[in-house]
Amino acid sequence: MERLIFDSHAHYDDEAFDQDRGEILRNLPAQGICRIVNVGADLQGCRDAVALAAAYPYIYAGVGIHPECVNDTPDEALNEVETLLDAPKVVAVGEIGLDYHFEDNAPREVQREWFAKQLALANRRGFPVIVHDRDAHGDTMELLCKYRPKGVVHCFSGSVEMMREVVRLGMYIGLGGAVTFKNARVPVEVAAAVPLDHLLLETDAPYMAPVPYRGKRCDSSMIAKTAERIAEIRQLPVEELLKATQQNASRLFGIPLEEASV
């Protein structure tokens, strides 16, 4: 099978894969996966992402502190995140951002402080960012406009108008399984309108499995269903969509696409 699927956002360090991680990761290249960016959310997840990138030729890593994790993370952890940026195959600062959905998350001002510090780190070190934005569109855009990083807003949940603002900043839009959901009106509108050269495909594995797998543990092979739906929305051949998003992810993260040994 031709390997065209570039999963720009997954969490194979997650405990959901503890029982069969090795088996799944060994089999993914045969299911069309060419590259995966495995994204850390807390300090241990960042360490594990770096380890997975070292163990599998087609896996790369992002390192950063997720907004849901900042309350439990000491300030000096940012020093280790910066040290991990020097590890082989680390290609992004992330997952970072803002999450105002849950009341027991860190206070908003604490989240904004961590987001700003990590945006500044990414800019200083020349890395793209992987941005989490949940129910925090206004503050997310304010900080992105201030720091103007390279990067992607992953699992994009904003409007078409917000998508256009993100693209004007030169950033990418990450879309995943939500575009296949039955009542997915806004994600479908975004999928139709986003410029093809600013679109990335992702799973957020083990989360956000597309239809017909919704509710099950997600893995990178399921991007095929997401790609089919977006190709249908855009009236494009699936292969053309996969090739375009593969090239976009390669360009953003600086990852070569020549075949790696598996």
N, C-alpha and C positions, 0 to 999 in steps of 0.2 A: 504494500500500500504506500502511495506517495505521502510523505510526511508534510502536511500543509498546516496543521493546527498549532498555533502558537497561543498557549494559555498564559495571558499576561498577569494573572493574579490567582494564586492558589495557596492553600495552607496545609501542605502534607505533613507538617510537624504536629498538626492537631491530633489530640488523643483519639479522635474517631478513626484514625488509621493505625492505631497501635497494634492491632491483631494481625494485619496483613499488608502493612506498608510496603515491605520489600517486594512482595508478589505483584501488587498493583503497579508500582513504579517500574519494575522490570518489563511489564507487559504493555505499558502505554505507547512506546515507539511503534509497536506493531499495529496499533490502532490509529495511526496517523499523526501522532503528536511529535512535533519537531523540537519545541522548546517550551519550558515552563519557568515563570518567575515565581518562586516560592517566597511568600512575604511574611516576615516576622511581625508579631503584634506586641509582645512583651520581650523583656531581655532574654529569657530562656528561649523563646520562640525565634529570636534573632540568631542566637547561637546555633539552634537546631537547623535553621534555614541555611546557614553557612556550611554546616556539616553535610546537609543533603546535597548542596551544590558541589561539594568536594567529592561526594560518593557517586553522583550520576552525571555523565557528560552533558546531558541535555537540560539539566536544571541549573538555574541561576537564582540569586538571592536578593531580597530587599530587606533592609534592617531599619527599624524605627519603633517608636512607642505609640500604640493605638490609643485614641482618646478614652476608651473604656478602661485602659490600664494605667493611666497616668497617676491616679490617686495612690496606687500601691507601688509606685516607682520613685526611688530617691533621685534627687536632682543630679547626683554624680553619675547616674546611669548613662547620661548623655555622653559622658567620656568614653564609656565602653562602646556605645553605638558608633561613635566616631572611629574608634580603633577597629571595629569590625568592618568599616568601609574600606580598610586596607586589605581585607582578605580577598583571595582570588574569587572571581565570579560574582562579587557583590556589585549590583548594577543600579541600585536605587535606594533612596531614603524613604522608607515606608513599611508599614502602613501608618500614616499620620493623618491628623485632621481633627474634626469636631463631630460630636455625637450628642445631640440634645434630646434624644428620644426617651431615655430612661432617667427617671428622677434620681436614682442612686448613683449615676455617673458622677465624675468629678465636677465641682462647680464650673460654670462656664468660663469664668476668668482664668481658672487654672488650666482648662483645656486650651484656651486661646494662647496662654503663655507657652505651653509646651509645643503647640502647633507652630507658633512664631519662631521659637528657638530651633526647631527642626527644619523649618523652611530656610532659616538663615544658615544653618549647617550645610544643607544641601547646596545652596548657592555658593557658599564659601569653598566647598570641596568639588563643585562641578558635577553633582549628581542630579538626575531627575527625581521627582517626588511621586509617591503613590498616595493619593489623597482619599480619605474617608470623609464623606459628608452625609450626615443623616439628620434631617430636620434642623439644619443649621446653614441654609443656603446663603443668607445675607452675610453672616460673619465669615463664612468660608470664602466668599467672593471678595470681601473686603481685604482679607489677608493675602489672597492670591494676587489681587491687584497691587497690593503694597509690595510684595516680594517678587512677583513675576517670575516664578520658577519654571523650569522645564518640568514636564510630567504629565500625569493622567489623573482625572477625577474618576475613580473606579466605582463600579456598581452605580452608575450615574442615575440619580433620582430626581433631578431638576427638570425644569420646563425647557421647551425649545429655545426660548429667549435666553435662559441661563446657559444652555449649551453653546449658543452663539457667542456669548461673552467669554466662555472658557476657550473656545476656538480662537477668538480674537487675541487672547493672551498667548497663543501658540501652543496651547496644551491639547491633550487628547481626551477622548471620551471612551470610557470602558463600559461595555454592555455585556450582560450575561443572561442567565436563565429567566429573569423577570420579563423579558420581551415575549416569552412564550406563554405567560400566564393568561388565564381566560379574560380577566378584566384589566389587562395592561394597556390602558389608553395612552398615557403620557410616554411611557417607554417606547411604544410603537411609533408615536409621533417623532420622538427623538431619533429613533433608528432610521426613519425615512428621511430626516432632514440633515443629519450630521454629515459633513463632507467626508467622503470615503477615505481621504488621506489623513483624517484625524480620528479614525475609529479603531479601537482595539476590542478583541474578544477575550472573555475571561469566564472562569467558573466561580471563583470564590470558594472552591472546594475546601471542606466538605459541605458547604452551604449552597443554597439557591439552585438546586437541581432544576433543570428545565422540564417542561412537559415533554414526554410522558413519564418522567422519573420524579416528578415533584413529590417531596416528602421523603425521598430516599437520600442516602449519602451520595453526594456529587463527586465526580472525578473528571479529569480533563477530557476523556473521550466523549463526554456528553456535550461538549461544545459543538459537535456536529449538528445537534438538534437546534441549538441557538443560531448557528450559522444558516441552517435551512430556513428558519423563520425570518431572519433579517434579510436574506437573499430574496425571499418571497415578497417581503414588504418593499424592497428596493427594486424588484423585478430585475435581478441580476443572477447569472449562474453562480451556484454555490462556490465553485472552484475559484472564480474571479474574486469573490468576497474573501475567501480564505487566503488567497495569495496577497491581496491588498493589505489585509490586517496583519499578516505575517511580516510583510515588508515594513509596515508602520511600527510594529513592536521592535523589530530589529533596529530600525532607525532611532527610535526613542531611547532604547536601553543600550545601544551600541553593541548588540549581540550578533555575531556572524551567523549566517544561515547555512553555510556548507555543512554537509552531513557529518555528524559526530558519531564516533563508535559508541555502541550501546552494549 
